Amino acid sequence: QVQLVESGGGLVQAGGSLGLSCTPSGPPGRTFSGYAMGWFRQAPGMEREFVAAISWTGGSTYYSDSVKGRFTISRDNTKNTVYLQMNSLKPEDTAVYYCATGGATMSYHIYEYKYWGQGTQVTVSS
């Protein structure tokens, strides 16, 4: 089982930037090795939606249309960390952001993801 911890959320004004991080928790030595990773978000009263995904090597990425060109997903396997850099933030980006993984295959389907972090709040003020 993979346990995930997100960090880096907060309050930012529209047009600003925030960076999120995701690391595995649990026993020492736990890694993301071999796992594709994804970021999702959930706004109040809304369903959880896909934001971005990255292959286990970092060579392939995929974004939702709503964040394409503004958000960048990346990973550093030497640091065992996945990142989401969010630029040009809009009030509609306000949500709880979740890091997730389901295995080796990169996907935008929420049902492919088995392991989730607890989420980190991102609030964008207008």
C-alpha positions as CSV (number, residue, x, y, z in Angstrom):
1,Q,0.0,0.0,0.0
2,V,1.2,3.5,-0.8
3,Q,0.6,6.4,1.5
4,L,0.8,9.9,0.1
5,V,1.3,13.3,1.7
6,E,0.6,16.6,0.0
7,S,2.0,20.0,1.0
8,G,2.3,23.5,-0.3
9,G,-1.3,24.7,-0.4
10,G,-2.4,28.1,0.8
11,L,-4.0,31.4,0.0
12,V,-2.9,33.3,-3.1
13,Q,-4.3,36.2,-5.1
14,A,-5.6,35.7,-8.6
15,G,-2.7,35.7,-11.1
16,G,-0.3,34.4,-8.5
17,S,1.5,31.1,-8.2
18,L,1.7,28.2,-5.8
19,G,3.7,25.0,-5.8
20,L,2.5,21.7,-4.4
21,S,4.5,18.7,-3.5
22,C,3.7,15.0,-2.9
23,T,5.8,12.5,-1.1
24,P,5.2,9.0,0.2
25,S,4.8,8.4,3.9
26,G,5.1,5.3,6.0
27,P,8.1,3.0,6.5
28,P,11.5,4.2,5.5
29,G,12.4,3.4,1.9
30,R,8.9,3.8,0.6
31,T,9.2,5.2,-2.9
32,F,7.1,6.1,-6.0
33,S,9.4,3.8,-8.0
34,G,7.4,2.4,-11.0
35,Y,4.3,4.4,-10.3
36,A,2.7,7.0,-12.5
37,M,1.2,9.9,-10.5
38,G,-1.7,12.2,-10.8
39,W,-3.1,15.4,-9.3
40,F,-6.8,15.8,-8.8
41,R,-8.9,18.6,-7.2
42,Q,-12.3,18.9,-5.6
43,A,-14.1,22.2,-5.1
44,P,-16.9,22.5,-2.6
45,G,-20.1,20.8,-3.9
46,M,-18.3,19.5,-6.9
47,E,-17.0,16.1,-8.0
48,R,-13.3,15.4,-7.8
49,E,-11.7,16.1,-11.1
50,F,-8.5,15.3,-12.9
51,V,-5.8,18.0,-13.1
52,A,-2.6,16.4,-14.4
53,A,-0.7,13.1,-14.6
54,I,2.9,12.1,-15.1
55,S,4.5,8.8,-16.1
56,W,6.8,7.1,-13.8
57,T,9.9,8.3,-15.7
58,G,8.5,11.8,-16.0
59,G,8.8,11.6,-19.8
60,S,5.1,11.9,-20.4
61,T,2.6,14.3,-19.0
62,Y,-1.1,15.0,-19.5
63,Y,-3.3,17.9,-18.4
64,S,-6.9,18.8,-18.2
65,D,-7.9,21.6,-20.6
66,S,-8.7,23.9,-17.7
67,V,-5.1,24.0,-16.5
68,K,-3.1,23.4,-19.6
69,G,-0.6,26.1,-20.1
70,R,-0.8,27.3,-16.5
71,F,0.1,24.2,-14.5
72,T,3.1,22.0,-14.7
73,I,3.4,18.5,-13.2
74,S,6.9,17.1,-12.7
75,R,8.7,14.6,-10.5
76,D,12.1,14.1,-9.1
77,N,12.6,10.4,-8.5
78,T,15.9,11.0,-6.7
79,K,14.0,13.0,-4.1
80,N,10.9,10.8,-4.3
81,T,8.7,13.8,-4.9
82,V,6.0,14.8,-7.4
83,Y,5.3,18.5,-7.9
84,L,2.5,20.6,-9.3
85,Q,3.5,24.1,-10.2
86,M,0.5,26.3,-10.6
87,N,0.8,29.7,-12.3
88,S,-1.7,32.3,-13.4
89,L,-4.1,31.1,-10.7
90,K,-7.8,31.9,-11.0
91,P,-10.5,31.9,-8.4
92,E,-12.0,28.8,-10.0
93,D,-8.8,26.9,-9.2
94,T,-9.9,27.0,-5.6
95,A,-10.2,23.5,-4.3
96,V,-8.6,20.7,-2.2
97,Y,-5.8,19.3,-4.3
98,Y,-5.0,15.6,-4.0
99,C,-2.0,13.5,-5.1
100,A,-2.8,10.0,-6.2
101,T,-1.4,6.9,-7.8
102,G,-2.8,3.6,-9.0
103,G,0.1,1.9,-10.7
104,A,2.4,2.0,-13.6
105,T,-0.1,3.4,-16.2
106,M,-0.6,7.1,-16.5
107,S,-4.3,7.9,-16.6
108,Y,-6.8,10.7,-16.3
109,H,-9.5,8.3,-15.1
110,I,-10.2,8.7,-11.4
111,Y,-11.1,5.1,-11.1
112,E,-7.6,4.0,-12.0
113,Y,-6.2,5.6,-8.9
114,K,-6.2,3.5,-5.8
115,Y,-4.1,5.5,-3.3
116,W,-4.8,9.0,-2.3
117,G,-3.3,11.6,-0.1
118,Q,-5.4,13.6,2.4
119,G,-5.3,16.7,0.2
120,T,-4.1,20.3,0.6
121,Q,-6.3,23.4,0.3
122,V,-5.6,25.9,-2.4
123,T,-7.6,29.1,-2.2
124,V,-7.4,31.8,-4.9
125,S,-8.9,35.2,-4.0
126,S,-10.2,37.6,-6.6
